[in-house]
């Protein structure tokens, strides 16, 4: 049963990877998607492709950085003025920078991760959640990580941001008790996207080693999980969903082909 057809979903970080896959998957189920990220050209190309998908409503493109609180507020005001009710928010925008010990870490990397992965989620949620509560319907899905359940060597601050996403998901659910608004997190393990390329600042050779010899998840696998979560009946709330490739059983235990 398709329970999301005709709904409106905002997807952050929609220019690549999990965000792009979520946007395509939701649009394919008849959801009107509002695409957000910082790279206009990619967003507009994705919007054009989605518009050609059979049964997909015309998407909207909004270019801003989720770290920019004023821009997020303007976006929410614009939607309200247009009478656009957001039914689903997929807080996907996030990144990792570097792979260093705490004593060797770069402050600018920490700031970027915390501001995007934690404050970005808070900014978008704070802007759109009140409308959901007023309408007594809606679903926020935070894209977390297995790194929010178990830390790994040199993942310190990135892992901390994903622990924060898990905690915020749990805490917000307590705040939402008595409403029909739901909040979930989908927490993937190893997914082959641009994630490592961003982490290593464009070092393609180093990024490729992360996925070498591993049948990792694809962005589409995570999008399938998100679609399952938002399509559950209104009385069902999936608090956390951990999704890992079969060859991975923890952040540290992965079967790699020689």
Secondary structure, DSSP 4 states (H G I P E B T S, - for coil): ----TT-EEEESSTTSHHHHHHHHHHHHTTPEEEEEES-HHHHHHHHHHHHTSTTPPPPEEEE--TT-HHHHHHHHHHHHHTT----EEEE----------GGG--HHHHHHHIIIIIIHHHHHHHHHHHHHHHHT--EEEEE--GGGTS--TT-HHHHHHHHHHHHHHHHHHHHTTTSS-EEEEEEESSB-SSHHHHHTTT-HHHHHHHHTT---B-HHHHHHHHHHHHHS-TT----EEEE--TTEEETTEE----
